Amino acid sequence: MTQLQTIEISAAEARDRGAQYGEAARAPIERSLDFYSQSVARATGLPWADVVARAPHWVPLIEGFAPDLVEEIRGIALGANRSFEEILALNVRGELLRGDPFGTAAPAGDGSTDDGCTSFALLPAANPIGHVYAGQNWDLYSGVADTVVVLRIEQPGKPTIIGHVEAGQVARHGANSAGIALNANGLGAGFGSGLGVPGTVVRRKALECWDLHDALRAIFDARQSLSSNILLTHRDGFAIDVETTPGRHGWMYPTDGLLVHGNHFQSFVPPQINDTYKPFSVDSLYRLPRVEQGLAQVRLDGTTEEAVARIVQTTMSDHFGHPNAVCQHADPRRHTLDRNETIVSSLVDLTTGTYRLTPGLPCTHSYQQAPWNLYDGPGPQDRPDVPAPAMSLARRG
């Protein structure tokens, strides 16, 4: 059976954590760099060497937002025997492929990329066993499907993070020992100007937070260049979806305990693009209701953890619109560098701390449990900066 590579990182210093990561992920980092050296060059019209040379333009923005991550990226490069600039470029690949950070304004690609992800939160009102779930199908380039690694990150004074990422990146999707899960979806190219804080850095900072207030603060404080959707779920039975843009943000909440998001604006359309807006991933328009319909079955038949996982997998394996479906398969009509597929489907139980993933398409791979539990790390009671409350209040109905 195919297995995702798992990596544990634990060190007091950011550069040391990065070096552990880079050394363990050296092979998939090589594969990722090989793919993006072709893909980014095609999308930007710039030689890969020029892209790498310009990557340090992001350093001041990252240093001002999450300085430890600059050092961690330096450590990843050290451990992987690659340059700092190359690993930095991996962490800004979204900005490189979806935006125009260097003002080239003339991408060489044919514009046929139609990738997408479908995220969800299932709260106690939506399942008979009263658990809190978060998950998604992560759809990305077929060429990087073999670069996914699962990280467990221990850092002094911060919650422990479990996340699945493209090798070399500091974050993508995950959850932490404080009971916060983060799932993210693209919303298309930005409409702002200049460079912004990379999405990988924003997500990592949110996952380093002890509470939802600070996680939201991290998202709202970041000046970014792309539009991106972030779904935050908390183990106490709360979820919020934030559609972030280079301008204002929009947000939405679950209905009857269920919240699903695809790759189109669902809470609002930014006024800057209102007159011309078209979803960059049109299949999002049918993936959304298909997943909502499928996950609604959990409310009726999700009487055990195994039953919930079975219904979720069936839902996330939906092939309506194949190959451009909830379970996305590579479309042979596209350029080889633009072909996308579901590279991981995830299901995180924030009640029990179980982190499940499929190593590839959910229609052909079962959910496998990560070798760690979320709550093996420090919880809110271990938070060093704010004392725990004297007593817990009863959850409001």
Buried (B, 14 or more C-beta within 10 A) or exposed (E): EEEBBBBBBEBEBBBBBBBBBBBBBBEBBBBBBEBBBEBBBBBBBBEBEBBBEBBEBBBEBBEEBBEBBBBBBBBBBBBBEBBBBBBBBBBBBBBBBBBBBBEEEEBEBEEEBBBBBBBBBBBBEBBBBEBBBBBBBBBBBBBBBBBBBBBBBBBEEBBBBBBBBBBBBBBBBBBBBBBBBBBBBBBBBBBBEEBBBBBBBBBBBBBBBBBBEBBBBBBEEBBBBBBBBBBBBBBBBBBBBBBBBBEEBBBBEBEEBBBBBBBBBBBBBBEBBEEEBEBBBBBBEBBBEBBBEBBBBBBEEBEEBEBBBBBBBBBBBBBEBEBBBBBBBBBEEBEEBBBBBBBBBBBBBBBBBBBBBBBBBBBEBEBBEBEBBBBEBBBBEEBEEEEEEEEEEEEEE
